[in-house]
Amino acid sequence: MSFEELPELLTIREVTHLLNVHPNTLRNWEKEGLIHVVRIGPRRDRRYEKQTIRKIMHHK
């Protein structure tokens, strides 16, 4: 699946694979205010906007 075919909101697992980082890295970035997270559902699961991840990928 290409990046363009991914949904607009990505799971933590999808993002860790795309950026090749540990899930805790994403959680720390969130705590530090470096990345915006969308919370969904009653469990408040994290989702990451595809446009945000695209920007990070281009700056690596």
CHARMM internal coordinates of N, CA and C (Angstrom, degrees):
IC EDIT
DIST 1 N 1 CA 1.4511
DIST 1 CA 1 C 1.5253
ANGL 1 N 1 CA 1 C 108.47
DIST 1 C 2 N 1.3100
ANGL 1 CA 1 C 2 N 117.05
DIHE 1 N 1 CA 1 C 2 N 131.71
DIST 2 N 2 CA 1.4586
ANGL 1 C 2 N 2 CA 121.03
DIHE 1 CA 1 C 2 N 2 CA 178.85
DIST 2 CA 2 C 1.5273
ANGL 2 N 2 CA 2 C 109.91
DIHE 1 C 2 N 2 CA 2 C -80.88
DIST 2 C 3 N 1.3192
ANGL 2 CA 2 C 3 N 114.58
DIHE 2 N 2 CA 2 C 3 N 164.67
DIST 3 N 3 CA 1.4650
ANGL 2 C 3 N 3 CA 119.89
DIHE 2 CA 2 C 3 N 3 CA 179.38
DIST 3 CA 3 C 1.5204
ANGL 3 N 3 CA 3 C 110.83
DIHE 2 C 3 N 3 CA 3 C -58.61
DIST 3 C 4 N 1.3174
ANGL 3 CA 3 C 4 N 116.99
DIHE 3 N 3 CA 3 C 4 N -40.05
DIST 4 N 4 CA 1.4642
ANGL 3 C 4 N 4 CA 121.18
DIHE 3 CA 3 C 4 N 4 CA -177.99
DIST 4 CA 4 C 1.5245
ANGL 4 N 4 CA 4 C 112.43
DIHE 3 C 4 N 4 CA 4 C -65.16
DIST 4 C 5 N 1.3134
ANGL 4 CA 4 C 5 N 117.98
DIHE 4 N 4 CA 4 C 5 N -25.59
DIST 5 N 5 CA 1.4662
ANGL 4 C 5 N 5 CA 121.90
DIHE 4 CA 4 C 5 N 5 CA -179.37
DIST 5 CA 5 C 1.5290
ANGL 5 N 5 CA 5 C 113.11
DIHE 4 C 5 N 5 CA 5 C -82.88
DIST 5 C 6 N 1.3217
ANGL 5 CA 5 C 6 N 117.25
DIHE 5 N 5 CA 5 C 6 N -10.68
DIST 6 N 6 CA 1.4594
ANGL 5 C 6 N 6 CA 120.95
DIHE 5 CA 5 C 6 N 6 CA 179.49
DIST 6 CA 6 C 1.5267
ANGL 6 N 6 CA 6 C 110.34
DIHE 5 C 6 N 6 CA 6 C -69.07
DIST 6 C 7 N 1.3439
ANGL 6 CA 6 C 7 N 117.34
DIHE 6 N 6 CA 6 C 7 N 154.27
DIST 7 N 7 CA 1.4747
ANGL 6 C 7 N 7 CA 120.10
DIHE 6 CA 6 C 7 N 7 CA 177.42
DIST 7 CA 7 C 1.5256
ANGL 7 N 7 CA 7 C 110.75
DIHE 6 C 7 N 7 CA 7 C -66.96
DIST 7 C 8 N 1.3123
ANGL 7 CA 7 C 8 N 116.74
DIHE 7 N 7 CA 7 C 8 N 165.02
DIST 8 N 8 CA 1.4660
ANGL 7 C 8 N 8 CA 121.77
DIHE 7 CA 7 C 8 N 8 CA -178.72
DIST 8 CA 8 C 1.5279
ANGL 8 N 8 CA 8 C 112.11
DIHE 7 C 8 N 8 CA 8 C -67.93
DIST 8 C 9 N 1.3316
ANGL 8 CA 8 C 9 N 117.63
DIHE 8 N 8 CA 8 C 9 N -30.09
DIST 9 N 9 CA 1.4620
ANGL 8 C 9 N 9 CA 122.00
DIHE 8 CA 8 C 9 N 9 CA 176.31
DIST 9 CA 9 C 1.5239
ANGL 9 N 9 CA 9 C 108.34
DIHE 8 C 9 N 9 CA 9 C -110.74
DIST 9 C 10 N 1.3298
ANGL 9 CA 9 C 10 N 116.10
DIHE 9 N 9 CA 9 C 10 N 121.95
DIST 10 N 10 CA 1.4542
ANGL 9 C 10 N 10 CA 122.04
DIHE 9 CA 9 C 10 N 10 CA -175.26
DIST 10 CA 10 C 1.5277
ANGL 10 N 10 CA 10 C 111.24
DIHE 9 C 10 N 10 CA 10 C -104.08
DIST 10 C 11 N 1.3166
ANGL 10 CA 10 C 11 N 116.01
DIHE 10 N 10 CA 10 C 11 N 146.94
DIST 11 N 11 CA 1.4625
ANGL 10 C 11 N 11 CA 121.47
DIHE 10 CA 10 C 11 N 11 CA 177.38
DIST 11 CA 11 C 1.5252
ANGL 11 N 11 CA 11 C 109.41
DIHE 10 C 11 N 11 CA 11 C -77.74
DIST 11 C 12 N 1.3082
ANGL 11 CA 11 C 12 N 114.83
DIHE 11 N 11 CA 11 C 12 N 165.42
DIST 12 N 12 CA 1.4616
ANGL 11 C 12 N 12 CA 119.80
DIHE 11 CA 11 C 12 N 12 CA 177.84
DIST 12 CA 12 C 1.5307
ANGL 12 N 12 CA 12 C 109.93
DIHE 11 C 12 N 12 CA 12 C -62.10
DIST 12 C 13 N 1.3032
ANGL 12 CA 12 C 13 N 117.55
DIHE 12 N 12 CA 12 C 13 N -36.77
DIST 13 N 13 CA 1.4683
ANGL 12 C 13 N 13 CA 121.50
DIHE 12 CA 12 C 13 N 13 CA 179.07
DIST 13 CA 13 C 1.5294
ANGL 13 N 13 CA 13 C 110.82
DIHE 12 C 13 N 13 CA 13 C -63.79
DIST 13 C 14 N 1.3306
ANGL 13 CA 13 C 14 N 116.52
DIHE 13 N 13 CA 13 C 14 N -45.00
DIST 14 N 14 CA 1.4674
ANGL 13 C 14 N 14 CA 120.10
DIHE 13 CA 13 C 14 N 14 CA 179.31
DIST 14 CA 14 C 1.5241
ANGL 14 N 14 CA 14 C 110.98
DIHE 13 C 14 N 14 CA 14 C -61.23
DIST 14 C 15 N 1.3213
ANGL 14 CA 14 C 15 N 115.99
DIHE 14 N 14 CA 14 C 15 N -42.41
DIST 15 N 15 CA 1.4604
ANGL 14 C 15 N 15 CA 120.13
DIHE 14 CA 14 C 15 N 15 CA -177.75
DIST 15 CA 15 C 1.5248
ANGL 15 N 15 CA 15 C 111.52
DIHE 14 C 15 N 15 CA 15 C -69.48
DIST 15 C 16 N 1.3267
ANGL 15 CA 15 C 16 N 117.41
DIHE 15 N 15 CA 15 C 16 N -39.52
DIST 16 N 16 CA 1.4649
ANGL 15 C 16 N 16 CA 119.00
DIHE 15 CA 15 C 16 N 16 CA 178.78
DIST 16 CA 16 C 1.5284
ANGL 16 N 16 CA 16 C 110.57
DIHE 15 C 16 N 16 CA 16 C -61.72
DIST 16 C 17 N 1.3196
ANGL 16 CA 16 C 17 N 117.37
DIHE 16 N 16 CA 16 C 17 N -36.66
DIST 17 N 17 CA 1.4651
ANGL 16 C 17 N 17 CA 120.27
DIHE 16 CA 16 C 17 N 17 CA 177.72
DIST 17 CA 17 C 1.5245
ANGL 17 N 17 CA 17 C 111.47
DIHE 16 C 17 N 17 CA 17 C -70.31
DIST 17 C 18 N 1.3217
ANGL 17 CA 17 C 18 N 116.79
DIHE 17 N 17 CA 17 C 18 N -41.01
DIST 18 N 18 CA 1.4707
ANGL 17 C 18 N 18 CA 120.17
DIHE 17 CA 17 C 18 N 18 CA -178.94
DIST 18 CA 18 C 1.5287
ANGL 18 N 18 CA 18 C 112.21
DIHE 17 C 18 N 18 CA 18 C -66.42
DIST 18 C 19 N 1.3367
ANGL 18 CA 18 C 19 N 116.30
DIHE 18 N 18 CA 18 C 19 N -40.12
DIST 19 N 19 CA 1.4628
ANGL 18 C 19 N 19 CA 120.71
DIHE 18 CA 18 C 19 N 19 CA -175.68
DIST 19 CA 19 C 1.5261
ANGL 19 N 19 CA 19 C 112.90
DIHE 18 C 19 N 19 CA 19 C -96.97
DIST 19 C 20 N 1.3200
ANGL 19 CA 19 C 20 N 116.09
DIHE 19 N 19 CA 19 C 20 N -8.22
DIST 20 N 20 CA 1.4707
ANGL 19 C 20 N 20 CA 121.61
DIHE 19 CA 19 C 20 N 20 CA -178.57
DIST 20 CA 20 C 1.5326
ANGL 20 N 20 CA 20 C 110.84
DIHE 19 C 20 N 20 CA 20 C 56.38
DIST 20 C 21 N 1.3350
ANGL 20 CA 20 C 21 N 115.29
DIHE 20 N 20 CA 20 C 21 N 50.99
DIST 21 N 21 CA 1.4643
ANGL 20 C 21 N 21 CA 121.82
DIHE 20 CA 20 C 21 N 21 CA 177.17
DIST 21 CA 21 C 1.5302
ANGL 21 N 21 CA 21 C 109.00
DIHE 20 C 21 N 21 CA 21 C -129.09
DIST 21 C 22 N 1.3069
ANGL 21 CA 21 C 22 N 116.06
DIHE 21 N 21 CA 21 C 22 N 162.58
DIST 22 N 22 CA 1.4600
ANGL 21 C 22 N 22 CA 122.36
DIHE 21 CA 21 C 22 N 22 CA 177.70
DIST 22 CA 22 C 1.5301
ANGL 22 N 22 CA 22 C 109.27
DIHE 21 C 22 N 22 CA 22 C -77.48
DIST 22 C 23 N 1.3373
ANGL 22 CA 22 C 23 N 117.90
DIHE 22 N 22 CA 22 C 23 N 148.23
DIST 23 N 23 CA 1.4742
ANGL 22 C 23 N 23 CA 119.41
DIHE 22 CA 22 C 23 N 23 CA 177.65
DIST 23 CA 23 C 1.5275
ANGL 23 N 23 CA 23 C 113.56
DIHE 22 C 23 N 23 CA 23 C -54.16
DIST 23 C 24 N 1.3274
ANGL 23 CA 23 C 24 N 116.94
DIHE 23 N 23 CA 23 C 24 N -35.09
DIST 24 N 24 CA 1.4693
ANGL 23 C 24 N 24 CA 119.35
DIHE 23 CA 23 C 24 N 24 CA 178.90
DIST 24 CA 24 C 1.5247
ANGL 24 N 24 CA 24 C 111.68
DIHE 23 C 24 N 24 CA 24 C -64.41
DIST 24 C 25 N 1.3158
ANGL 24 CA 24 C 25 N 117.45
DIHE 24 N 24 CA 24 C 25 N -29.34
DIST 25 N 25 CA 1.4628
ANGL 24 C 25 N 25 CA 120.71
DIHE 24 CA 24 C 25 N 25 CA 176.52
DIST 25 CA 25 C 1.5227
ANGL 25 N 25 CA 25 C 109.53
DIHE 24 C 25 N 25 CA 25 C -62.31
DIST 25 C 26 N 1.3270
ANGL 25 CA 25 C 26 N 116.79
DIHE 25 N 25 CA 25 C 26 N -45.10
DIST 26 N 26 CA 1.4617
ANGL 25 C 26 N 26 CA 120.35
DIHE 25 CA 25 C 26 N 26 CA 178.34
DIST 26 CA 26 C 1.5235
ANGL 26 N 26 CA 26 C 110.94
DIHE 25 C 26 N 26 CA 26 C -63.32
DIST 26 C 27 N 1.3141
ANGL 26 CA 26 C 27 N 117.00
DIHE 26 N 26 CA 26 C 27 N -40.46
DIST 27 N 27 CA 1.4674
ANGL 26 C 27 N 27 CA 120.54
DIHE 26 CA 26 C 27 N 27 CA 179.04
DIST 27 CA 27 C 1.5320
ANGL 27 N 27 CA 27 C 110.59
DIHE 26 C 27 N 27 CA 27 C -63.98
DIST 27 C 28 N 1.3350
ANGL 27 CA 27 C 28 N 116.20
DIHE 27 N 27 CA 27 C 28 N -40.92
DIST 28 N 28 CA 1.4679
ANGL 27 C 28 N 28 CA 120.32
DIHE 27 CA 27 C 28 N 28 CA 178.23
DIST 28 CA 28 C 1.5244
ANGL 28 N 28 CA 28 C 111.13
DIHE 27 C 28 N 28 CA 28 C -65.95
DIST 28 C 29 N 1.3214
ANGL 28 CA 28 C 29 N 117.34
DIHE 28 N 28 CA 28 C 29 N -41.65
DIST 29 N 29 CA 1.4655
ANGL 28 C 29 N 29 CA 120.55
DIHE 28 CA 28 C 29 N 29 CA 177.25
DIST 29 CA 29 C 1.5241
ANGL 29 N 29 CA 29 C 110.32
DIHE 28 C 29 N 29 CA 29 C -59.15
DIST 29 C 30 N 1.3385
ANGL 29 CA 29 C 30 N 115.55
DIHE 29 N 29 CA 29 C 30 N -38.72
DIST 30 N 30 CA 1.4652
ANGL 29 C 30 N 30 CA 119.59
DIHE 29 CA 29 C 30 N 30 CA 178.09
DIST 30 CA 30 C 1.5341
ANGL 30 N 30 CA 30 C 110.12
DIHE 29 C 30 N 30 CA 30 C -63.76
DIST 30 C 31 N 1.3386
ANGL 30 CA 30 C 31 N 117.30
DIHE 30 N 30 CA 30 C 31 N -47.91
DIST 31 N 31 CA 1.4678
ANGL 30 C 31 N 31 CA 121.66
DIHE 30 CA 30 C 31 N 31 CA -179.61
DIST 31 CA 31 C 1.5215
ANGL 31 N 31 CA 31 C 111.78
DIHE 30 C 31 N 31 CA 31 C -59.97
DIST 31 C 32 N 1.3469
ANGL 31 CA 31 C 32 N 115.93
DIHE 31 N 31 CA 31 C 32 N -35.42
DIST 32 N 32 CA 1.4592
ANGL 31 C 32 N 32 CA 121.36
DIHE 31 CA 31 C 32 N 32 CA -178.43
DIST 32 CA 32 C 1.5331
ANGL 32 N 32 CA 32 C 112.37
DIHE 31 C 32 N 32 CA 32 C -82.99
DIST 32 C 33 N 1.3286
ANGL 32 CA 32 C 33 N 116.11
DIHE 32 N 32 CA 32 C 33 N -4.25
DIST 33 N 33 CA 1.4542
ANGL 32 C 33 N 33 CA 119.98
DIHE 32 CA 32 C 33 N 33 CA 179.46
DIST 33 CA 33 C 1.5195
ANGL 33 N 33 CA 33 C 113.90
DIHE 32 C 33 N 33 CA 33 C 78.37
DIST 33 C 34 N 1.3225
ANGL 33 CA 33 C 34 N 117.31
DIHE 33 N 33 CA 33 C 34 N 17.51
DIST 34 N 34 CA 1.4645
ANGL 33 C 34 N 34 CA 121.08
DIHE 33 CA 33 C 34 N 34 CA -178.46
DIST 34 CA 34 C 1.5202
ANGL 34 N 34 CA 34 C 113.66
DIHE 33 C 34 N 34 CA 34 C -85.59
DIST 34 C 35 N 1.3279
ANGL 34 CA 34 C 35 N 116.08
DIHE 34 N 34 CA 34 C 35 N -17.24
DIST 35 N 35 CA 1.4617
ANGL 34 C 35 N 35 CA 120.39
DIHE 34 CA 34 C 35 N 35 CA -178.57
DIST 35 CA 35 C 1.5237
ANGL 35 N 35 CA 35 C 108.44
DIHE 34 C 35 N 35 CA 35 C -142.85
DIST 35 C 36 N 1.3235
ANGL 35 CA 35 C 36 N 114.96
DIHE 35 N 35 CA 35 C 36 N 139.64
DIST 36 N 36 CA 1.4635
ANGL 35 C 36 N 36 CA 120.52
DIHE 35 CA 35 C 36 N 36 CA 179.19
DIST 36 CA 36 C 1.5293
ANGL 36 N 36 CA 36 C 109.75
DIHE 35 C 36 N 36 CA 36 C -88.51
DIST 36 C 37 N 1.3141
ANGL 36 CA 36 C 37 N 116.29
DIHE 36 N 36 CA 36 C 37 N 135.66
DIST 37 N 37 CA 1.4568
ANGL 36 C 37 N 37 CA 122.31
DIHE 36 CA 36 C 37 N 37 CA -179.43
DIST 37 CA 37 C 1.5220
ANGL 37 N 37 CA 37 C 109.03
DIHE 36 C 37 N 37 CA 37 C -120.82
DIST 37 C 38 N 1.3243
ANGL 37 CA 37 C 38 N 115.76
DIHE 37 N 37 CA 37 C 38 N 137.88
DIST 38 N 38 CA 1.4566
ANGL 37 C 38 N 38 CA 122.19
DIHE 37 CA 37 C 38 N 38 CA 174.90
DIST 38 CA 38 C 1.5231
ANGL 38 N 38 CA 38 C 106.63
DIHE 37 C 38 N 38 CA 38 C -101.05
DIST 38 C 39 N 1.3125
ANGL 38 CA 38 C 39 N 117.15
DIHE 38 N 38 CA 38 C 39 N 128.98
DIST 39 N 39 CA 1.4650
ANGL 38 C 39 N 39 CA 121.00
DIHE 38 CA 38 C 39 N 39 CA 178.44
DIST 39 CA 39 C 1.5194
ANGL 39 N 39 CA 39 C 108.79
DIHE 38 C 39 N 39 CA 39 C -99.93
DIST 39 C 40 N 1.3470
ANGL 39 CA 39 C 40 N 115.66
DIHE 39 N 39 CA 39 C 40 N 131.87
DIST 40 N 40 CA 1.4659
ANGL 39 C 40 N 40 CA 119.35
DIHE 39 CA 39 C 40 N 40 CA -179.30
DIST 40 CA 40 C 1.5226
ANGL 40 N 40 CA 40 C 110.69
DIHE 39 C 40 N 40 CA 40 C -129.77
DIST 40 C 41 N 1.3175
ANGL 40 CA 40 C 41 N 114.92
DIHE 40 N 40 CA 40 C 41 N 155.48
DIST 41 N 41 CA 1.4616
ANGL 40 C 41 N 41 CA 121.85
DIHE 40 CA 40 C 41 N 41 CA 173.83
DIST 41 CA 41 C 1.5156
ANGL 41 N 41 CA 41 C 114.14
DIHE 40 C 41 N 41 CA 41 C 71.70
DIST 41 C 42 N 1.3259
ANGL 41 CA 41 C 42 N 115.53
DIHE 41 N 41 CA 41 C 42 N 173.28
DIST 42 N 42 CA 1.4665
ANGL 41 C 42 N 42 CA 120.57
DIHE 41 CA 41 C 42 N 42 CA -178.58
DIST 42 CA 42 C 1.5336
ANGL 42 N 42 CA 42 C 112.60
DIHE 41 C 42 N 42 CA 42 C -66.98
DIST 42 C 43 N 1.3438
ANGL 42 CA 42 C 43 N 116.90
DIHE 42 N 42 CA 42 C 43 N -25.07
DIST 43 N 43 CA 1.4689
ANGL 42 C 43 N 43 CA 119.32
DIHE 42 CA 42 C 43 N 43 CA 178.57
DIST 43 CA 43 C 1.5250
ANGL 43 N 43 CA 43 C 112.31
DIHE 42 C 43 N 43 CA 43 C -84.64
DIST 43 C 44 N 1.3672
ANGL 43 CA 43 C 44 N 115.52
DIHE 43 N 43 CA 43 C 44 N -5.01
DIST 44 N 44 CA 1.4646
ANGL 43 C 44 N 44 CA 121.14
DIHE 43 CA 43 C 44 N 44 CA -179.87
DIST 44 CA 44 C 1.5244
ANGL 44 N 44 CA 44 C 111.74
DIHE 43 C 44 N 44 CA 44 C 59.01
DIST 44 C 45 N 1.3445
ANGL 44 CA 44 C 45 N 115.69
DIHE 44 N 44 CA 44 C 45 N 42.83
DIST 45 N 45 CA 1.4639
ANGL 44 C 45 N 45 CA 121.71
DIHE 44 CA 44 C 45 N 45 CA 178.33
DIST 45 CA 45 C 1.5194
ANGL 45 N 45 CA 45 C 110.29
DIHE 44 C 45 N 45 CA 45 C -61.18
DIST 45 C 46 N 1.3267
ANGL 45 CA 45 C 46 N 115.38
DIHE 45 N 45 CA 45 C 46 N 146.13
DIST 46 N 46 CA 1.4596
ANGL 45 C 46 N 46 CA 121.17
DIHE 45 CA 45 C 46 N 46 CA 178.55
DIST 46 CA 46 C 1.5219
ANGL 46 N 46 CA 46 C 110.53
DIHE 45 C 46 N 46 CA 46 C -80.43
DIST 46 C 47 N 1.3254
ANGL 46 CA 46 C 47 N 114.69
DIHE 46 N 46 CA 46 C 47 N 139.88
DIST 47 N 47 CA 1.4605
ANGL 46 C 47 N 47 CA 121.78
DIHE 46 CA 46 C 47 N 47 CA 170.88
DIST 47 CA 47 C 1.5183
ANGL 47 N 47 CA 47 C 107.02
DIHE 46 C 47 N 47 CA 47 C -136.73
DIST 47 C 48 N 1.3027
ANGL 47 CA 47 C 48 N 115.00
DIHE 47 N 47 CA 47 C 48 N 145.55
DIST 48 N 48 CA 1.4523
ANGL 47 C 48 N 48 CA 122.00
DIHE 47 CA 47 C 48 N 48 CA -176.53
DIST 48 CA 48 C 1.5209
ANGL 48 N 48 CA 48 C 109.18
DIHE 47 C 48 N 48 CA 48 C -117.35
DIST 48 C 49 N 1.3249
ANGL 48 CA 48 C 49 N 116.56
DIHE 48 N 48 CA 48 C 49 N 133.49
DIST 49 N 49 CA 1.4506
ANGL 48 C 49 N 49 CA 120.58
DIHE 48 CA 48 C 49 N 49 CA -179.11
DIST 49 CA 49 C 1.5317
ANGL 49 N 49 CA 49 C 109.66
DIHE 48 C 49 N 49 CA 49 C -71.39
DIST 49 C 50 N 1.3124
ANGL 49 CA 49 C 50 N 115.29
DIHE 49 N 49 CA 49 C 50 N 133.78
DIST 50 N 50 CA 1.4599
ANGL 49 C 50 N 50 CA 120.98
DIHE 49 CA 49 C 50 N 50 CA -177.01
DIST 50 CA 50 C 1.5285
ANGL 50 N 50 CA 50 C 111.39
DIHE 49 C 50 N 50 CA 50 C -57.99
DIST 50 C 51 N 1.3200
ANGL 50 CA 50 C 51 N 117.81
DIHE 50 N 50 CA 50 C 51 N -38.86
DIST 51 N 51 CA 1.4611
ANGL 50 C 51 N 51 CA 120.36
DIHE 50 CA 50 C 51 N 51 CA -178.95
DIST 51 CA 51 C 1.5279
ANGL 51 N 51 CA 51 C 111.47
DIHE 50 C 51 N 51 CA 51 C -63.22
DIST 51 C 52 N 1.3286
ANGL 51 CA 51 C 52 N 117.70
DIHE 51 N 51 CA 51 C 52 N -35.40
DIST 52 N 52 CA 1.4614
ANGL 51 C 52 N 52 CA 121.69
DIHE 51 CA 51 C 52 N 52 CA 177.86
DIST 52 CA 52 C 1.5224
ANGL 52 N 52 CA 52 C 110.40
DIHE 51 C 52 N 52 CA 52 C -67.05
DIST 52 C 53 N 1.3207
ANGL 52 CA 52 C 53 N 116.69
DIHE 52 N 52 CA 52 C 53 N -44.13
DIST 53 N 53 CA 1.4653
ANGL 52 C 53 N 53 CA 121.17
DIHE 52 CA 52 C 53 N 53 CA -179.54
DIST 53 CA 53 C 1.5203
ANGL 53 N 53 CA 53 C 110.20
DIHE 52 C 53 N 53 CA 53 C -66.05
DIST 53 C 54 N 1.3231
ANGL 53 CA 53 C 54 N 117.56
DIHE 53 N 53 CA 53 C 54 N -37.30
DIST 54 N 54 CA 1.4632
ANGL 53 C 54 N 54 CA 121.52
DIHE 53 CA 53 C 54 N 54 CA 177.71
DIST 54 CA 54 C 1.5413
ANGL 54 N 54 CA 54 C 109.87
DIHE 53 C 54 N 54 CA 54 C -59.54
DIST 54 C 55 N 1.3338
ANGL 54 CA 54 C 55 N 117.15
DIHE 54 N 54 CA 54 C 55 N -43.27
DIST 55 N 55 CA 1.4679
ANGL 54 C 55 N 55 CA 121.14
DIHE 54 CA 54 C 55 N 55 CA 179.47
DIST 55 CA 55 C 1.5298
ANGL 55 N 55 CA 55 C 110.53
DIHE 54 C 55 N 55 CA 55 C -62.28
DIST 55 C 56 N 1.3184
ANGL 55 CA 55 C 56 N 116.34
DIHE 55 N 55 CA 55 C 56 N -42.69
DIST 56 N 56 CA 1.4680
ANGL 55 C 56 N 56 CA 119.98
DIHE 55 CA 55 C 56 N 56 CA -179.96
DIST 56 CA 56 C 1.5214
ANGL 56 N 56 CA 56 C 110.21
DIHE 55 C 56 N 56 CA 56 C -64.70
DIST 56 C 57 N 1.3131
ANGL 56 CA 56 C 57 N 117.31
DIHE 56 N 56 CA 56 C 57 N -41.21
DIST 57 N 57 CA 1.4675
ANGL 56 C 57 N 57 CA 121.74
DIHE 56 CA 56 C 57 N 57 CA -179.65
DIST 57 CA 57 C 1.5257
ANGL 57 N 57 CA 57 C 111.06
DIHE 56 C 57 N 57 CA 57 C -61.60
DIST 57 C 58 N 1.3067
ANGL 57 CA 57 C 58 N 117.26
DIHE 57 N 57 CA 57 C 58 N -36.30
DIST 58 N 58 CA 1.4646
ANGL 57 C 58 N 58 CA 121.03
DIHE 57 CA 57 C 58 N 58 CA -178.68
DIST 58 CA 58 C 1.5269
ANGL 58 N 58 CA 58 C 112.37
DIHE 57 C 58 N 58 CA 58 C -78.07
DIST 58 C 59 N 1.3234
ANGL 58 CA 58 C 59 N 118.00
DIHE 58 N 58 CA 58 C 59 N -16.46
DIST 59 N 59 CA 1.4584
ANGL 58 C 59 N 59 CA 121.28
DIHE 58 CA 58 C 59 N 59 CA 179.14
DIST 59 CA 59 C 1.5174
ANGL 59 N 59 CA 59 C 113.23
DIHE 58 C 59 N 59 CA 59 C -97.43
DIST 59 C 60 N 1.3136
ANGL 59 CA 59 C 60 N 116.94
DIHE 59 N 59 CA 59 C 60 N -4.14
DIST 60 N 60 CA 1.4802
ANGL 59 C 60 N 60 CA 119.94
DIHE 59 CA 59 C 60 N 60 CA -179.63
DIST 60 CA 60 C 1.4986
ANGL 60 N 60 CA 60 C 110.87
DIHE 59 C 60 N 60 CA 60 C -77.69
END
COOR INIT
IC SEED 1 N 1 CA 1 C
IC BUILD
